[in-house]
Amino acid sequence: MMSLPGSIAFDEYGRPFIILRDQENQKRLTGNEAIKSHITAGRQIASTIRTSLGPKGLDKMMVSGDGDVTVTNDGATILKLMDVDHEIGKLMVQLSQSQDDEIGDGTTG
C-alpha cells in the first residue's frame, strides 16, 4: 500500500483532497535550480543502468534492506528495486515500468 505525504480530507461536496504536512520545512526549487536538479537526477539514474545496456551489458546485483539478492541486467527491474527520492527519478522509474509492461524490454523475440 502506498503511503500518502499527508492526510485525506473532504470538501463540502464530498471530493477528497490531501492536506500536506511539513510544508514549511520543504525547499522548493524554481527556474534554473529546478532544471539543474532534474538533469542531475536523470544523469545519476542513467549512470546506474548504463553498464547494463547493450550486447556487452553487465549484470547488476541488487540487495534489498532485508537481504534479498537480485541479479539482473534488465533496466526496468534495476530501477524498480532502487530507492529513488527525486520526483523526476520516480517519473523515470514509472516510465520504464510502463514501457516494460506495454512492449517489453526488447530482449526476447
TAWOKA-V190061 format. One line per field, one symbol per residue. ss: DSSP state (H for helix, E for strand, - for the rest). phi: phi as a letter, one per 30 degrees, with the letter a starting at -180 (. if undefined). burial: # if it has 9 or more other ideal C-beta (glycine too) atoms within 8 Angstrom, else .. A space follows every 10 residues. Layout:
# TAWOKA-V190061
ss = ???
phi = ???
burial = ???
This chain:
# TAWOKA-V190061
ss = -----EEEEE -----EEEEE --HHH----- HHHHHHHHHH HHHHHHHHHH HH-------E EEE-----EE EE--HHHHHH H-----HHHH HHHHHHHHHH HHH------
phi = .ddcdaccbb ddciddbccd chddddcccb iddddddddd ddddddddce dccidcdcdc cccddcjdcb cabdeddedd ddcccddddd dddddddddd ddbicicbd
burial = .......#.. .......#.. .......... ...#..##.. ##.##...#. .#....#..# .#.#.....# .######### .#.#.#.### .##..##.## .........
